[in-house]
Amino acid sequence: MSEKREQWGSRLGVILAVAGSAVGLGNFLRFPAKAVLGGGGAFMIPYFVAFLLLGIPLMWVEWTLGRMGGQRGHGTAPGMFDKLDGAGRWAKYLGVIGVLGPFVILIYYMYIESWTLAYAWYSFTGHLPLGAGQAEMTSFLSGYQGLARNQYFQGLGPALLFFGLTFLVNFYFIYKGVRGGIEQLSKYGMPVLVVIGLLLMARVLTLGTPDPAQPELSVRNALGFFWNPDFSRLVDARVWIEAAGQIFFTLSVGIGVILTYASYLKRHDDVTLSGLTASATNEFCEVILGGSIVIPAAFIFLGGAAGALAAAQGGIFNLGFVTMPMIFGKIPAGPLFSGLWFLLLFIAGITSSVSLIQPAVSFLEDELKWSRRRSVVVLGAVALVGCLPAIFFLGHGFLDELDFWGGTLFLVVFATIETVLFAWVYGMDKGWKEMHEGALLKVPGFYKHIIKYVTPLFLLVLLAFWSYQQFWPFIAMKGVSPADRPYQWAARALVFGLGAALAALVAHVWNRRAKEVPR
């Protein structure tokens, strides 16, 4: 059965594909905001600790589980978990989260991704009011999103147009397959992304001191804020939790995507060095490119650390679509650099969004034996139906509700499940041996204990702290207006409806297989 499944065309292809999945909008928007809110340099210490103790172990676990599953004919968590030695009948239902989560994220992620394509177009064509005040840039964004009618937009027509283009491009690459679509997109898209990122970074880092009357607002001081830690901030538990959360979200672990991508590896393909290389590529894009573009620019043009903090507190959409265009309007060739900024975001977005579609496609192909064409058409229709409420009900919290379930809760829960299954159910000794099958890098022995003890504990603490802070207030819809509650309940109905449908499909497939087994 495994011979019929697709395989990656090259080791470089799979590394760039996994890196492309991880490098997304969050690298250039969420990370700079979290770093600024965490105190700049003070944030980076727990960030790298979490990378070593949480990110890298989870990455190796997912690459290993994925390759194992692929050899047994399964590209998604339900089949992979069911085949694990020692896992009970319930394991395949826990695996549903690894298909549901990325699809829920996809529903709203493609719409946000389409904003970047639109803003790139408006920047290059001179229609984006660069250099305007914050009120004007906010008005432009609100008008584009359909939240207001103003001199810029009178409806959702442009937003729907760019969403349609983004939707078609995503499903085109998915239709072309793992090797002919996703791998080709990543092999060309990721180098272009890095080149654009380096150009933008060079532009920002050569600003020097733009205003001689304010020598404190310089690139040097901005980088000092970013890298010099205030050690007193390290006693704040929230800084550690936020840093761990950022590492968790930035590496695409806990989503189910890496499991699927790794399932297209050959039996003796390396996972240790390849996984580490993909993770290092993501960190380069996030810390070196994302951090060195956004944080110094905000520091210099918004009045130092206080101004950068205010921008970060405004949220990542405000930072990316309001603050950054305002900043680019203050430098020579602003429209060009603004266009490159949003093109960078679009490439980062599309290499991530195609990865979010693939687990569901793999599930239909592997478990239901559907053709790729049928799988893509059906999933495209379902995704479109789910996307439309996220577009039309944006102002009522529909998108935020989807992000809570797909982009936050499911990730932490699923990562905890797969780590426990790998280290405790399947067994750490067998897992360690499987991880080193065909390995080009010998993983240090202490990571065996980190994966078994430290990473699960880290995840449980993260889940508990996060639940205490956010889960119950969100579930109870505290602070949500009565007018918005029906829309958020509708979003929950969509999430759990999709989950119930997937669980029913899993039950149907496994029951059918049981009946087909000769007596």
N, C-alpha and C positions, 0 to 999 in steps of 0.2 A: 504493500500500500504506500509506503514512504517514497518509492521510486516515482510515483505519479505526481508527487507534489513538486512545486517549483523550488528552485534553489538559487541562491545569489550567484551572480556572475563572477564576482571577485571578492577578496577579503577587504579591499579598499571600499568596495561598494557597500558592504554591510556596515562597516565602521561609519561611513559618511551617512548612511541611512539612519542608523541609531543616533548618531550625533545630531542629524537633522531633526529627528523626532524630539530630542531633548532641547535643542536650541529653538526657542519659540519667543513669543511676545514677552513672556515673563523675564527672559534674560536681559532685555533692554528697558523694561518698564518696572516690573515688580522688584527685581534685585536692586536697582539704584534707589528705589523708594524705601525698601526695607533697610538698606545699608545706611541711608541718611537718618531714618527714624531710630536706628540702633546705635547711632553715635559715630558713624563712619568707621574709623580704625577699630573701635571697640567691638563692632559687629563682626569684623573679619576674623578675629581669633576663634570665637565659637563656631563661625561659619566653616572654617577649615577643620576644626575638630569634628564637627558633624559630618563633613565630607569623608573623613577617614573612618569614623565609627558607624555611620549610618548609610551614606550614599554608596561608597565602594562595596561594602558587603552586600547590600541589597542588589546592586547591579550584577555582581557575580552570581548571586542566587538566581536571578531572573534569566541571565544568559544560559546558565546550566540547566534549569528547569525547561527552558524553551527548546534547547537542542535535544534534550531527552524526549520531550513530547513530540517533536517533529519526526524523530526516528520511529515513533510508534503511531504515526499517522495523524497526530493532533496538533493544531496550530493555535489553540486557545485553552484557557484555564480549565473549563469543565472536563475536557478529555484528558488533559495533562494530570490534573489532580486525581482523577478516577484511576489512572494507571500507576500512581505512586504506590510502591509497596507499603502496606500498613494503613493506607487511607481507607476509610469506610465508605459506604454508599453515599453518605452525606457530602463528601468532599466535592463531587461534581457540581452540586448546587451552590456551594460557596464560590466555586469558580465562575459562576454566572456574573459575579461582580466584575470580573476581568474582561467581560464583553460589554456589559451594560455601561460601566463607568466611562470608557473612552467614547462610546456612542453618544452619551448624554453630553459630554464635553463638546463633541463635534457639533451638536445642534446649535450651540451659541457661539462657539469659537469661530466658525466660518463667517458668521455675520460680523464679528469684530475684525476679523482678518480682512473682510471686504472694505472696512473703513480705511485701512492702510493703503489699499489699492486706489481708492478714491482720492485720498489726501495726496498720494504721490502724483496722480494726474492733475489735481488742482494746483499743486506746487509747481510742477513743470510748465503748466500752461498759464501761470500767473494769476489764477483765480482765488488762491488762498490769501487772505488778508494778513500777510506776514508783517510783523512789527506793530500790528494794531494792539490796542490794550487788551487786558484780560477779558473785559466784558465783551468786546467784539469777537474774540476767538471763541469764547464760550457760546456766544450767540450763533456763530457759524456751526459749531459742533451740534448744538441743540436743534438747529434748523435741519441739518443733514440727517440727524437721527429721527426727525419727525416729531420732536417734543415741542417744537414751536414753529410758527410761521413768521418769517421775517424777510428782510431785504435780500437774504441769500438763498433761501429755499421756501417754497410754498407747499411742499408735500414730500412724500417718501419716494417719488419717482427716481431720483438719482441714486438713492440708497438701494432701492430694489434692483436697479440696473447693475450696479457694481457687485451686489450680492449674487445676482444671476451669473455674472462673468466668473466670479470666484468659485461658485458652486460647480460650474461646468468644467473649469480647469482642474479642480480637485478630483472630480469623478472621471475625467479623462485619464489622468495619471493612474488612478486606481484600476480603471478598465484595462489599461495596457499591461497590468500585472506587476509582480514583485521585481522581476529583472528588467522588463522593458519599460516600466513606468516609474515606480518608486526609486529604484536604483539609479536610473538615468537622471531623474529629477535631482536626486541628492548629489550625484557625481558632478553635475554642472552647477546646481544651485548653491551648494555649500562654499565652493571656492569663490563664487561671485559675492556671496554674503560677506566672506572674510575680507575680500578686497574693498568692498564698499565700507565695511566697518573700519578698516585701517585708514582709508581716506578721511572719514569723518573724525576719527581719533586724532589723526595728524592735524586736521584743521583746528580742532579744539585745543590741542596741546601746544600749538604754535601761536595761540592768542596772546601769550605773555601777560602784560598788564594793560588791558584795553583802555582804561581810564587812568592816566597818570595822576590825576587828582585823588584817586583812591588806590594807592599802592597795595593795600591789604587784599584787594580783590584781584588776585593773580592766580595763574595756573599753579605756581609753586605752592601757594597756601592752600589751594583747592586739593591738590594731591596730598598735602600734609594732613588735611582734614580726613581724607579718604583712607590713608594708611597709618597715621600715627594714632595709636590707641589711647583712650582715656581709661586706664585700668580700673578706675572706680566704678565704671559702668558694668564691669564683669560680675559684680555681685547682684546685678538685677537679673532675676530668673527669666524675665520676659525677653531679654536680649538673646539668651541661649535658646529659648523655645522658638523665637522668630527665626533665628539663624538655622536651627535644625529644620524648621518647616520649609525654609527657602531651599535648602539642599535637597530636601525630599521632593519638592515640586519641580525643581529645575532639571533633575536627571531623568525624568519620565519613569521613575520607579513607582510601583504601586498602581500603575494604570492598567497594565496588561499588554501594552504595546511591545515591550522588549521581549516578552514571552513569545509573542507571535513572530516578530522579526527573527529571533534566534531559532525558531522552529524550521526555518528554511536553510539552516546550516547543514553541512554534511557531518557524518558521525564523528570524524576525527578533526574537524575544524576547531581551531583554537577559540576559546572563550575568555581566557584570563587577560591576555595582552590586548586582544581586540576590544573587550569591554572597557578596560582601563584607558585605552586610546580614545575611544568614543567619549568617555566621561571627561578626559582631559581636554578634548576639543570643545566640549560644552563649557567647561570652566574657563577656557581661554576666551570664548565668545562672551561669556557672562561677566567675568571679573575684569579682564583686560580691555575688551571692546566696550561692553555695556557700561561698566563702571567708569571708564576713562572718557566716555563721550558725555554721558548725562550729568554725572556729579560735578565735574569741573565747570561745565557750561552753566549749570544752575547756580553754583557757588559764585561764579564771576559776575553773572548778569542779574542775579536776583538779590544781591546784597549779602553774600557770605553764607555762613552756616545757617543763620536764622532764616534767610530767604529760601535756601534749599530745603530746609525743614518744612517751611510753610507749603512749598510746592508738593513735597512728598505727602503731607497731611491731606492735600486736596484729592488724593487718590491717583491710581496709575493711569486712568483714562485722561484725567486732567493734566498729568505730567506729560504724557505722550502726545496728546492732540491739542492741548492749549498752551502749556508752558514751552515745550520745545519749539513749536513754530514761532512763538514770540521771540525766543532767543535767536533763532536763525534769521529773523528779520533784522537783527541788530548787527549782523556781520556782512561783509561784502559777498556777493553772489549768493545771497540768502535763498532765493527760490531753488537754485541748483542743489544746495546742501539740504534744504528741506525735502526736496524730491528724493534725494538719495537716502535720507533718513527713513522716509516712509516706504521706499522700495526695499530697504534693508528689513524693515518690519514685515513687509509682505512676504519676502522670501523666507524669513524665519517662520512666519505663520503657516505658509503652505507646506513646508517640509514637515511641520508638526501635524497639520490637519489631515494630510493623507495617511499618516500613521494611525490616526484615531479611527479611520474608516476600516483599516485592514483587519483588525481582530474580528469584526462582525462578518466581513467577507470570508475570512478563513473559517469561521464557525459554520457558515452555510455551505462552503465548499467541502470541508472535511467531514462534518457530521451529517448534513442532509444530502450530500453528494450533488449539490447544485452546480451548474456551470458558472464560470466567472461572470458571463454576461447576465444571466438571470439574477445572480447575487447582487451585482452592481445596480441593476435596474430596480429591483425591489428595495434595496437599502437606500438608493437615491430618492425613491418616492417617500419612504418613511422619514428620511432625514428632512426632506423638503416640508412635509407636513409638520414636523416638529420645529423646524426653523421659523416658520411663519409667525407663530405666536410670540417667539422671542423677538422678532422684528417689530410687530405691531403693538405688543404690550410691554415694550422696553421700559416705559415710564412707570409701570406698575410692579416692577420687581420680579417679573417672570424670569429674566436672564439671571438675576442674582440668586434666585431659588435653585435654578439648574446648576449654577456654579457651586453652590453649597454642597449639593449631593454629589455631583459628578467630579468636581474639581477640588473637593476638600475631603469630605467624610469618606467616600468610597476609597480614595487613595490610601489613607492611613489604615483603614480596616483591612483592605486587600493586602497591603504590604505585610501587616501583622500575620494574616492568615498564611500567606505563602512562606514566610520565614519560619513559622512554627511547623508547617508541613514539611519543609525541606530539612530543617535541623533536628526536629524532634520526632516526627512521624516516619519520614523516609529514613532518617538517621544521618548524623553528621559525618560519620566515617564513610558511608557509601556516597554521600553527597560530595565530600572532599575528593574522593577518588574519581567520581564522575566529572567534577570541575576540572581536574588535571588531565583528562583524556585529550591527547593532542595538544596540550598546553605549550605555548611558546614562552610562558612566564611562570615560574614557580612562586605561588602565593606564599608569603611568610606564614610560618606555622601559627603565630599568635592569632591570625585572622580566623582560624578554626574555632577558637574560643569566643572571639568577638561575634561571629555569626550565630553561634549557639546561645550565648548568654547576653552579651552587651546589646546587640542590635534589637532583639525582641524586647528587652527591658526598656531600651531607649524609645522604641515605638509605643510601648504601653504607657510610659510616662508622658510622651507627647500626646497620645490619644486622650489620656485622663485629664491633662492640663487643658488641652484644647476643648474637651467636652465641658469642663467646668466653666471655662470662659465664654464659649460660644454656642454649644449645642442646645442646651435647654432654652436660652433666650430666643434662639432662632426657631426652634420647634414651636414654641409658644407664640411666635410672631410678635414679640415685644417691640413696641415702637412702630408697628405696621398699621397704617390707617385702615379703617373698616372698608374703605373703597378699594384698597389694593389686595385685601385678603383673598377674595375669590380668585384672582389671577394667580396668586401664589399657591393656593390649593390646587388650581388647575395644573400648575407646573409639577406639583407633587404627584398628582394623578397620572401625569404623563410618565414620570420617572418610574413609579411603581407599576404602572400598566405595562411598560416595556420590560421591566424586571419579571413580572408575572408571565408575560408571553415567552421570554427566554427560558424561564424555569420550566414552563410547560413543554417547550420544544425539547429541552434536555430530557425530561421525563419520557416524552414520546419516542425520541431516538433510542434511548437505552432500553425501553420496554420492547421496542421493535427488534432490537438486536438480540435481546434475551429469547424472544420467540423464534428467531432465525437460527439459534444454536441447535445443531442436531442432537437429538436425545439418544 
